[in-house]
């Protein structure tokens, strides 16, 4: 499983606080942010 998917899953379950997730996302490079958003979109579908 990709690291991004694990972090998104932990955020969804409340294992990680949302503020931590926001900081993590903002610290990613643009290309990585795009990958995370693509993963999140797939999870929602």
Kinemage of the C-alpha trace (Angstrom):
@kinemage 1
@onewidth
@group {chain A} dominant
@subgroup {mainchain}
@vectorlist {calphas} color= white
{ca unk a 1} P 0.000 0.000 0.000
{ca unk a 2} L 1.267 3.453 -0.870
{ca unk a 3} L 2.295 5.719 1.988
{ca unk a 4} L -0.219 8.338 0.868
{ca unk a 5} L -3.045 5.826 1.063
{ca unk a 6} L -2.074 4.819 4.591
{ca unk a 7} L -1.992 8.416 5.788
{ca unk a 8} L -5.337 9.218 4.141
{ca unk a 9} L -6.843 6.133 5.741
{ca unk a 10} L -5.530 7.103 9.176
{ca unk a 11} L -6.944 10.613 8.739
{ca unk a 12} L -10.330 9.195 7.738
{ca unk a 13} L -10.387 6.939 10.806
{ca unk a 14} L -9.381 9.744 13.152
{ca unk a 15} L -6.110 8.021 14.039
{ca unk a 16} L -4.250 11.141 12.933
{ca unk a 17} L -5.594 14.607 13.750
{ca unk a 18} L -6.847 16.648 10.807
{ca unk a 19} L -4.392 19.458 11.566
{ca unk a 20} L -1.532 16.984 11.162
{ca unk a 21} L -2.962 15.896 7.814
{ca unk a 22} L -3.202 19.478 6.596
{ca unk a 23} L 0.408 20.128 7.583
{ca unk a 24} L 1.533 16.920 5.903
{ca unk a 25} L -0.321 17.791 2.686
{ca unk a 26} L 0.972 21.363 2.581
{ca unk a 27} L 4.527 20.092 3.017
{ca unk a 28} L 4.342 17.920 -0.087
{ca unk a 29} L 5.653 18.953 -3.477
{ca unk a 30} L 3.010 19.864 -6.066
{ca unk a 31} L 3.412 16.553 -7.878
{ca unk a 32} L 2.936 14.624 -4.640
{ca unk a 33} L -0.125 16.723 -3.779
{ca unk a 34} L -1.601 15.745 -7.145
{ca unk a 35} L -0.959 12.065 -6.397
{ca unk a 36} L -2.632 12.372 -2.993
{ca unk a 37} L -5.662 14.107 -4.499
{ca unk a 38} L -5.894 11.400 -7.166
{ca unk a 39} L -5.802 8.699 -4.449
{ca unk a 40} L -8.449 10.540 -2.443
{ca unk a 41} L -10.673 10.821 -5.523
{ca unk a 42} L -10.381 7.081 -6.140
{ca unk a 43} L -11.334 6.355 -2.525
{ca unk a 44} L -14.418 8.557 -2.833
{ca unk a 45} L -15.585 6.814 -5.983
